[in-house]
Amino acid sequence: MKQSVIDHIQSCVVCQAYNTSQQKRLGFLHPVPPPVGPNQLIGIDFCGPFPTTPNDNKYVLCLTDYFTKSVTAIPLPVCSAQVTAEAIFKDYICRYGAPKSIISDQGTSFKNQLMFALSQLLGYNHILCTPYHPQSNGQVERCYGTFVGQIAK
């Protein structure tokens, strides 16, 4: 009985004309162009919390170059905006130079005034991924699959 009602509603032209979709329309995709050289596009994300180390570190900030696939892992005690910006500057930008673009999720440690000011000062483009969609920053997420397994051992 239920299936026959569903079939009737789906085949009825008048019913279809007056039924409106309750789903939110999907937005347009904004693909990120692939990098053409090293240090063009860097993906960043936090991993953790892990058990506290002797240096009081609980988190790992992972930076992945999308062209060379090289990974820089920075242990940090907290994942605050100030600590994140300082670690990116001291441990990555001072060593390799400012990238052309950085892609990250919309976590509070990345989406803040301090990171915006850093991007303006150093001249890189900060791209924010779609919330709750880790595939947008897939290279960094893939790094965690290997990385977490190594730390757990």
N, C-alpha and C positions, 0 to 999 in steps of 0.2 A: 504494500500500500504506500509506504513512504517513498519508495523508489519511483512509483508511478506518478506521484505528486511532483517529485523533483524533475522527472522527465517532461511532464506537462508544462511546468513553469519554464524550463529551459527551452522548450520548443515553441512557446507562445510568444508571438511577435509583440503583442501589446504589453505583456509582462516584462519583456526585455527592455522595451522603450521607457518604462517608468521605474525600473529598478536601477538605482544608482550605486556605484561601487563605494564601499565603505573604506577601502584601502587607500592609504596615502599614495599619491603618484610618486614614482621614482624620479629622482633628479637626473640631470645629465651627467655622464661620466666625464671626468677630467683626467685623461691618461697622462702619466709622467713620461716625458721623452727619455729614452735610454741614454745613459752617459756615453760620451765619445772618448773619454780618457780618465785617468785616475784622478781622484779627489773632485770629481764633478758632482756626484750625487752620493750623499752619505745617509744611511738609515740609522736612527738611534732609538733605543728603548731600554727600559729597566727590566731587570730580572731579579726576583726575590720576593720576600725576604728569605734569607738563608740563615742557618745557625750563625751566631755572632763569632767572628774571628778574634784572635788575640789583639788585633788592631781596632776592634770595635766596628768592623764593617759587616753590614747585613745585606747590602744590595750590590748588584753589578750593573754598571752602565755599559751597554754594548753598542759600539759604533761599527757599522759595516760599510765598506766602500762597495757600491753597486757595480763598479767596473772590474776592479781587481779581486773582489770577494774577500779582501783582507779584513780581519776583525781586530778591533781594539777593545779590550775589556778593562774597565776601571772599577775597582772595588770602592764602595762608598758607605758611610755609616747611615745616612738618611737619603731620601730622594726628594729633597726640597729644591725650590727654584734656585736659590743662591748656590747651593752645593753643586747642582747640576751645571749651571752656567760656568762656575769656576772650574769644574773638572773638564768640561768641553774645551774651554780656553787653554788651560794649563797643559792638559794631557793629550790633546789632539791638535788644536789649532797652532799652538806654539811649536809643535813637532812637525806637522805636515803642511801647515798653512790653512787658510780659510777655504772651505769647499765652495763650490758654486751654489749648491742647494743642499739642504738638510730636510729629510722627511722623518716625521715622528707622529705618534698618536696624539690625541688631544688631552693627555694627562696634565694635571696641574703643574707638574714639574717642567713641562715643555711649553704649555700654553699660558704664558704670563708676560707681564711687562718687562721683566728682566731679560728674558730670551728674545723678546721683540727688539729691545734696545741693543742687545748683542748682535742681532742680525742686521740692524740698521748701521751700527758702527763698523762692522766687518764687511758688510756688503754682500751677504749671502741671502738666498731666498729660502724662507722657512715654510715648508709644505706640511700641512696638517692632514692626517688620514681621516677617513670616515670613522666616527665613533663605533665601538663594538664590532669592528671588522678588521681583525688582525691580518687578513690576507693582503691588505693594502700595503703593509710594510713586511712582506713575506720573507725577504732575505734576512732581516734581523730575527724574525720569529723562527726561521729555520736554524739559525745559529743557536738558539736556545735549546732546540731538540738535542743537539750534540753537547752543548755546554752544560746543561742541567744534569745530564747523565754522567758527565765527567766529575762534576762537583759532588754528586750524591755518593760516588764510590769511595 
